[in-house]
Amino acid sequence: MRLALGRCMKGDEPIPTERLLLEASQLALDGAVDPIAGLADDRVWIFHGAADPYVNRAVADAAEAFYRGLVDPSRIARVEHPEAGHTFPTADETAPACGVTEAPFIGRCGLDGARSLLGHLYGELAPGRAPREGGLVEFDQRSYAAAAGSKGLGERGWVYVPADCAAGAAARCRLHVVFHGCKQGGSEIGDAFVKRSGYLEAAEANRIVVLFPQVAPSFQPLNPNGCWDWWGYEGEDYATRNGRQVRAVRAMVADLMGD
């Protein structure tokens, strides 16, 4: 299974998007995921680097084709960067060059990826502002992991609360969840991705609370690179509402929303 996934990520094998769309539809009919009709007016932002040694363009093409089967195509933004490696584009001038594929996997690509992504999802953004002191809070994830039966989460996660939201304007604030990449979690690179990706500056100026849940590398379950579960290492229902990591993050969201 892992070998097959590796070949798919390299684009060495065709990705059956039509079959995946049918499977998503069946999961919705079974109640394992929300109705797919709810995605029709959503927005999707896809970034891919032509110099990415791990994820070939065919994979990004398949992801776009999949979403085109669910979302109004006019609401899908695709950025194909000619120089980017396996990296998240950032405005941080101290980040590695765009074509570099190494920790912390953020790159100077002439694009503020967080701002571009959030602007596409939520509409035009105000200019970024420096994050407020004390706005980034580390929290204990262990109770969420235990309640969901997950053994893959890290012990600690982060949440950023802009000044306007902390001052009692929470009803006017959005909540955005950021899932880090493989080898990009706190147990491997500390808070480098959280602080240098650009999310905090955009969030502070635009009343967006940002949740950064964390996964940690492990060998039981087998996840040595600290990836979020996209192939089933915590169970076959990983991509449904019953997935352990899905349930843990949903509980974090519920607490932040006061549900």
N, C-alpha and C positions, 0 to 999 in steps of 0.2 A: 504493500500500500504506500509506504513512504517513498519507495523508489519510483512508483508510478506518478506520485505527486511531484517528485523532483523533475521528472521528464516533462510533465505538464507545465511546471513553472518555467522551464527552459523553452517551452513551445515546441518540444520535439514530437509531441503527440497532439493530434487534433483535440480541441476542447469542445465537447458536445453541448453547445449552448441551447439548442432546441430541446434536448433531453433535460437539461437542467431547468429550463423554464417550465417544462411539464412537471418535473418533480416539485418545483416550488409551488405550482398550482395545486398539486395533490396535497402537499403539506398544509396549505391554507384550507383546503376542503376538509382535511382531517382535524383542523383546529390546532395543529402543531405550531403554526405561525399565524400572524394576523392576516386578514384578507389582503391579497395582493392588489386589489383595486385601490386600496389606500395609498399606493405608491404613485399613482398616475400623475399627481400634481406635485410630487416631490422634486428635489433638485439633486443632481449628482455631479461631483467634481472628480476627474480622473487625471492623475499625473504619471507620466512615464518618461524615463530617461533613455535615450538611444544608446548610451554607454553602460547601461545596467548589465552587469555580468550574470545576474541571477534571474531576472524576470524579463523575458523577451517581449518584443512588441506584440507578438501573437497573443500573449496573455492579456495585455491591455486591450487589444482589439476584441477579444472574447468577452472581457468584462463590459466593454461598451456595448457590444451586441446584446449581451444579457439584459442590461438595463434598458436598452432601446425597446425590448419586448415588454417592459413594465412601466416605463416612464415616458412622458411626452418628450420626444427627442430634442425639442427646442430648449428643454430645461437641463440638458446634459452638457457640461463643459469638459473638454478634453485638452490637456496640455501635453504635447509631445516635445520634450526638450532635447535638442540635438547633442548636448554635451553632458548631460547629467548621468551620473552613475547611480548606484543603488543608494539613494539619498533623499532627504526631505529638503526642498528648496527654502532658503531662509535669507533674510536681509542682514543677518549677523555677519559683519565684515571680518570677524575673527574665526569664522567657521572654515573648514577645509574647502579646497577648490571644488567646483561643481562636479567634476568628473571623478573625484576621489570616492572610493567605497571603503570606508573605515569608520570606526566609532568616533563620534556619536551619531554618524549617519545623517548629518545635516550639512548642506553645501551652499556655497555662494554661487547662485545660479542666475543672478539678476532678476529674481522673482521672490517676493515675500509670499511663500506658499500658504501660510496660515491666513494671511489677510485675503489672498485671492480666493481661497476656499470659503472662508466665512462670508466674504462679500457675495459670492455666488449663491450661497445658501440663504442668506438673510437680507440681501439687498445692500445698497450703497452704505459704506461705513464711514464714520468720522475718522479723522487722522488719528493714528495711534498715540498713546500716552505712556509714559513710564509707569510700570507696575507700582502699585502703592505698597509701601512697607507694611509687612504683616498680612498682605492679601493672600499670599500663598501659604496654605496650611497643610501640613502632613497629618494623615489620619491612619488609624489602625484598620487594616482590611481583614484581620483574622476572624472576627465574628461573622462577617459576610461570607467568607470562604467556608467556615464551619457550617453555617446554616444552609448553604447550597451544596455542601458535600464536595467542594472543590479543593483539590490538593495542588493546583497549579498557580494560584495567586501568590503574589509577594506579600510580605507582612505589612508593608506600608504603601499608601497611595497619596496623591495630592489633590487638592481642590483650590482653585483660585476664585476669590470673591472680590469684584471691583468695588471701589469706594461707594459708588452710587447704590449698589445692591446692599452693601453692609450697612448703609445709612437708613435702611427701611424702605427702599424702593424696589424690593424684591419682586413685587407683583409685575413690575415693568421690565424684569430681567429675563433673558433667555438662559437656557442651560445647554451646554455643548459638551459631549463626551469625546475625548481623544484617546484612541487606542494606539499605543506606541508600536513600533515595528520590532521584528526579531533582533535580539542583542541590543535593544534600545531602552530596556527597562531600567528602573532605578537601581536594581541590584548589580547592574553591569556598568552603567555610566552615570550613576547618581542622578542629580537633577538637571543634567546638561540639556536633554531634549526639552524638558518642561520649561526651562528658563530661556533657552536660546532659539527655540523654534519660531517665535514670533506670536504665539497665541496670547501671551499675557498682555502685550502692548495693545493688540487689537481688542481684547476683551475689556481692558480697563476703560477704553474710550467709548465702548459701545454697549455697556451693560450686559455683558455675557459672562455668566458663571461657567467656569471650565473645570470639568472633572477629568483627572488623569489616573484612572485605575491602572494597576500594575500586575504583570505576570513575572514570575521568577523562573530561571532555568532549573530543571530538575531531571532526575533519571527515573523517578517513580512518582508520577507518570513520566514517560520518556519525552522530554522536551528540553534538550540540552542548550538550545539557542534562545530560550526564553520567549517563544512566540505565543501569541494568542491562539486559541485552539481553532484552527481552520481545517484540520483533517481528522479530528476525532480522538485525540489522545486522552481525553477525559470522558469518553463515551460516545456512542453512535448518535445520540440526540444533540450533539454539540451545536448544531445550527438551528435548533428549535427553541421555543420558549422554555423547554425543560432542560436545556443545556446548563451545566453547572456554572460556567462562567457567565452566561447570559443572566441566570437568576441572581448571581451575586451582584453584578453591575446594576441590574434592575432594582435591587434592594437599596443600593447606594443612591440611585436616582430618586427612589421613593422617599428616602430620608431627606434629601436635599429639597424635594418638592413639598415636603410635609404631608405626604400621602399616608 
